[in-house]
Amino acid sequence: MNIGIVGGGITGLVLAQRLSHQGHKVSVFDSNKQLGGLTTYHDYGLFTWDRFYHVILPSDTHLISFIRDIGLGDKLRWHRSLTGFYDNQKFYSISNSIEFLRFPLFGLIGKIRLAFTLLYGSRLNNWRRLEKILVEDWLLKLGGKNTYEKLWKPLLLSKLGENYKRISAVFIWAYIKRLFSARDSSLNKEQLGYVSGGYKTVFDHIEKLIYAAGGHIHKGIAVEYIAPHPEGGMWVEYQGKKEHFDKVIFTGPVNILQQIAANQLVKVSDTGETVEYLGVICMVLITRKSLIPYYVVNIADRNVPFTGVIGMSNLVSLQETAGYHMTFLPKYILSTDPLLKQPDDELRQVFFQGIRLMFPELKPDDIVAAHINRAIKVQPLQVLDYSSIVPKVSTENNDFFVVNTSQLVNDSVNNNAVVRQVDEFLKKSTLLNS
């Protein structure tokens, strides 16, 4: 079959590879000139790496299988990682059980209750009842007030701002569920992974596979209209052209779907509520020396204007980054926050206030570059009963399908969840049987 895929993010690319491997001819359309969506890459001048920070966990079985399936298994790299915590101008290492027990911000009882929260959350599967519980109430009940005030509340504030008061327990449960398995309890260490060359390696390879199978990728091409063909299949209009496909799969946001799909193709339920999204501003600091020994530092100090420090070069080999150190400094805010539209120079000034506070020993000569990357919609705010307010999308034509991340109501938006979603769609859909 001749299949059109609208959207060249990771959802569209995994779909395209899976379908072309099965013998179908695929054409991918993406309005951006660079593939990958939120997982895309960035030219840092000295080297190219991911625009935002990404990591592969040992539990990301769907993503790992996909990487191996496309012939990049030998590009997977695994490394032990360390975890830090920052509060009141001090760094604390909490990378193993001994360090955790020595962590001074709360006592032994608090640590036991925190360990119970993590263990309980990692084994809990009935996420729907968590949708009706505020994250604050859930964490207070499991871990107690002291642990909540010293650890969980600052972290929620750093991730969500004051929006945390409206978030359901599903938000923190999804992260616990995924991240807990990164720690090998028998070895008492964390193993994290990446693909050599970053996600550019993955996307370049997928592109080659698609072309080798007779497919095509249209970059920088926005689809303007999708409509049913009178004799079956779909018309896709772009740049004044009309192309016919046997099937079309849309992978973009719902608001774009409503703009370009013919009314008879799809129905989008009106829940009466608007889904809110978090955006992100991420400074990527390129330096001559390492800032931290950790892969991730969680920040509880509200005087710091960013929400975490990701020491990517403590995971990724310096050979990948021309011998320089790469540190990601993200700040998560509502997608409507005017800060997202501030000029790069103004944002650098804000971020460097936090850098000077956390790293007073860092000299100007140590800094090679400071890049500002941003994304308007990173993940939805999982408020109470979130799954009930997400617009329900139903297709009204056997030749038209929708697969996008708005359907991930009980998981954080991550690449493993996307690959799993694509594989489940291909298993249960009638795409290949009609």
N, C-alpha and C positions, 0 to 999 in steps of 0.2 A: 504493500500500500504506500501511497504518497501522503505523508503526514506533515502538517505544519505545526510548529510549536512557537507560541508567542511568549517571549521572555527568555533571556539568556543568562539568568541567574543559575544557581546551583540546581534548583528544581528542574528548570528547562534543559540544562545540560545533561543531567543524569538521565532524564527521560529520553533525550535524543540519543545518548549512547546506548541505553538499553534497547531501544526500538531499532536503531540501525544495526545493532549486533544480531537482532532477530530477523534481519533481512529486509526491513522497511527502508524506504527512502525518506529522509527527514530534512526539513528546512527549518532552521531556527531564526527567529526575528528578535532583535534586541535594539531598543532605542539608544542605548549607550554604545560608544565606540569601543568599549572594553568589556569583555565577558566577565561574569561572575557575580554581579549584584553586590550585596554586602560582603561577599567573600572575595572580591576582586583584589587586584594587586596595585602597587604604587611604585613609581620610579623615584627613588630617594637620591638619585644622582650618582652616588658611589656604587649602588646596587639596587636591585628590585626585590621587593618583598610584599607581603600582604598589607593592604591598606589599614585593616583593623586586626587586632590580635585574635588568633585562632589556635586551638590546641586539640589534639586527638587523645581521647582517654582510652584505656584498655577495654572499657565497656562499650565503646563505640563500634560494635560488631558489624553493623550494617555499612558504616562508612569504611571501615577497614577492609571488609569483603569487596566493596566496590573498587577501592584503590587497587586491590590485588587482581580483581577481575579485568581491569583495563591494562594490566601489565606493569603497574608501578609499585608492586610489593617490595621490590628491592630498593625503592626510594624512601621507604618508611624508616624513620629514625626514632629511637626511644632513649629517654634520658631521665635520670633521677632528678626530681625537682624539690625545692625547699619552699616553705610557706612562712611569711612574716606577718606581723601585725604592728601598726603604728598608732600611738596615742600619746598625747601630751609631750610631743617632741622626742619620743623614745621609740626605738625599734625593738620588737620582741620576736624571737624565732619560735615557731610552734610546728616544727617539721617532724617531730617524733614524740613518742609517748612521754619520755623523760622531760622534754622541753614543755610539753603540754602541762604536765603535773607541776612544773615550776612556774608556770605562767602566773604573774602576780596580781592580775586585775580582778580575779575572784578566787574564792577559796575552794577547798577540796569538794565540798558538797555541790557547789556550783559546777565544778568540772565533771563530777559524776552525772549530774543532771544534763549537762551539755552533751556528754557522750551518749546518754540515753536518748536524747532528742535526735542525734544524728543516726544512731542505730535504728530507732523506731521509725524515723522518717524514711530511711533507706529500704526498709522492709514493708512499708505500708503501700498497698496497691489500690485501695478504694479512694481514689482522688475526688470523686464527686461530692462526698460529704464534706471534704475540706473547702469546697467552693462556698459553703455557707458559714465558714468560720473566718473571722478576721485573723490575719497573720499575727498580729500582736497578741490576741487572746490565746491562740494556739501555742505560741512560743512561751508565754507566761505560764500557761498551765503545765507544759512539759518541763521547762527549764528553770522556772522560778524568776522572781523579780530581779534579783541581783545579777544573774547571768544575762537576763534580758536587757537591763539598763546598761551594763558594762560592755556587752558584746553585740547582741542582736539589734538593739535599737539604733546604735550608731551606724551599723552596717546597712540597715534598712534606709536610714536617712541618707547615707552616702549613695545608695543605689537609686532611691526613689524620691528623695526630698520628703516634703510633708505628705506626699501622695501615699506613703506607706500606710497611713491611717485607713485607707479605703481598700487595701489590697487583701485578697483572700489568702489562706494558708497554702493554696496550690502553688503560689509563686515560690516560696522558699522550699516546699516539698520537692518541686521539680528539680531544683538545683541540688538539693541533698541527694536525691535519687541518682542523678547522673554523676556527681562529683565524688560521692562516697567510694565508688569502686576504683577511683584512681589510686587509692591508698591500698597497698598490699599489706594486710595486717600481719602476715607471717614474716615478711621482710621488714615491716615497719618503715616503709618508704613509699614515696609517690613516684609512679612512672607516667610520664607524659610523652606524647609523640608529635611528629610533624612530618611533612613530606619534603625531602630535599628540594630546594628551589622554591618552596612555598606553593600556594595554590595556583600560581602561574604555570608551574610544571603540569599540574592536573588539567587545567583548562586548555593549554596548548596541546596536550596529548589527546584530550577528548576531541578537539577540533580536527586533528589529523585523522583520527579514527572515523569521524563522521564523513569527512571528504573522501577517505579511502573507500567508504561504503556507498559512495555516490550521492551523499547528501550535500547540504549547503548551509552556510551561516551568514546571515545578513546583519552586519554590525552597523550601528548608527542609523537604523531604519525603524521608524515608528509605524506600527500597523494602525491604519486609520479606521478600518471597518471590517467586520466579519459577518457574513450573512450566508444563509443556506443557498446552495445551487438548486435550481428547479429540477434537475435530473439526478440529484443526490450529491453528497459531499458538500464542501464549503468553498465560498469565495473569500479570499483574503485580499484586501485593498491596501496598497502602500505606494507612496510617491507617484500617484496617478496610474498605477498598474493594478491589474486584477489577476490573481493567480488561483488556480483551482487545486484543491486538496481533497483526498478521500476522507480524511479526518483532520480535525484541528484541536489542539490542546492549549488552553490558556493557563499561564502560570503566574500572572501578575496580580497586583492588588485589586480588590473588589471595585474600588471607585473607577479604576481604568477599565475594568471589564464592563461596567455599566455605560461607559462612554463610547466604546467601540463595538460592542456586540449588538446585533440586531435584536429588537425587543422579543421576537418569537424564539430566540435561542436560549434564553436563560431567565430565570426568576430569582430575584433577591428579596428575601423576606425583610419587612420593615419591623424591627423589634421595638422601635420607639426610643432607643437609646443609641448613643454614639460611642463607638470603640475609640478609646484614647490610646495614644502611642507614646513610647519613650523614644527620644532621639539621643544622639551622642556627639559630643565634640571630643576628639582624641588628638592630643599632641604626641607626635612621635619624635623623641629626642635621640639624636645620633651623637655619640660621645666617644672620646678616645679611651676612656676608662669606665669600668663598671660602676654603677650607682649603688647597687644592692647585690647581695649574694642569693636572693630569692627569685623564684619565677613570679610569684605574686605576693604583694603586700596589701593586706586589707587595712583601710584607713578609718579610724574612729574619731580622729581629730577634725572637728568641724571648721577649723581655721584653714584647712587645706582646700583649695578650690576644685581639685579633681577627686575622683572617687576610688582610685586605686593606683598602684604602680605595678606594671607588668614588665619584669626584667626578661625580655624575650631572648637576650643573648646568654641567659643562664640556662636556656633550653636549646636554642638553636646554635649550631657551631659557628664560630667567628669566620670560618671559611666561607660561609654563606653570605656574610655581610662585609666583605672586604677588610676584615680585621677590626671593624668598628663595633661598638656596643649600641644596641637598639633597645630603647625603653618606651613603652606605651603608657600614656597618662590619660585615662578616659574620664569624662564627666557626663553622666546620664541626666537628662532633663526632659521635660515634656516636649513633644514635637512642636508645640505652639510657642515655646519659649523664645523670646526675641534674641536671646544670646546666640542661638543657632545662626543668626543672620549677621552677627557682628564681624567686622573685618578681621582678617588673620592677625594683623599686627596688634590689635586691641586684645585679642584672645591670648596671644603670646605674653603680653604684659600681665594678664590675670594669672596665667599658669606659672609664669616665672616667679610670682610672689610665693606660690606654694613650693616651688623647687628650691628657692633660697631658704625657706623655712625648714624643709626636710633635709636638704643637702647643703649646709652652709660652707662645707669644704670644697664644693664644686667651683672651679675657676672658669672664667669666660673662655680661656684657651682650651679647656677640656671639651667644649661644646663645638661640634662640627656643623650641625644643622638642627633646626626645630621646625618640623612640618605640622600643619594643622589639617586634619581630615575630619569630615563631619558626615553624618547621615541623619536624615529627618525622621525616618520611621525604622526603628531597630526591632522593637518588640511591643506587643500590646500590654496595657496595664490590666492585669488580671484581677479585676475588682470582684466583689461578691457576685456569685451566680454568673460569672463571665461567659460560660458556654451558652447561656440562654440569651445573651444580648448580641452575640456574634451573628451577623447576617447569615442566614441559611441560603446557600446557593444551590439551585437545582437546574440542571440543563434540560431543555425541552426538545432536544434533537439528538438522535443516536450517533451523529457524526461530530458532535461537539462536546468537549470535556473541560472541566476546570480542576486544576490541582494547584493549590497555593498554601502559603504558610498560615493564612487565617484559619485554616482547618485544624491547626495544632492547638487544641484547647487545653490539653493536659500535659503539656511539655514546654520547656523553653525552646526558643527558636535556635537550633543548632544544626550543624551539617549532618550529624548522625540521624537526627529526627527527620530531616528532609529526605535522606536516602531511604529510610524505612518507609516513609509516606509514599514515595514513588513506587517502591517495590510492592507495597500493599495495594496500591491503585492498579498496577499492571496485573496483579494476580486476580483481583475481583472484578475488574471492569470487563465490559463486552467489547473493548476496543479491537481485540485480535480475533474475535469470534463473529464479527458481523461484516 
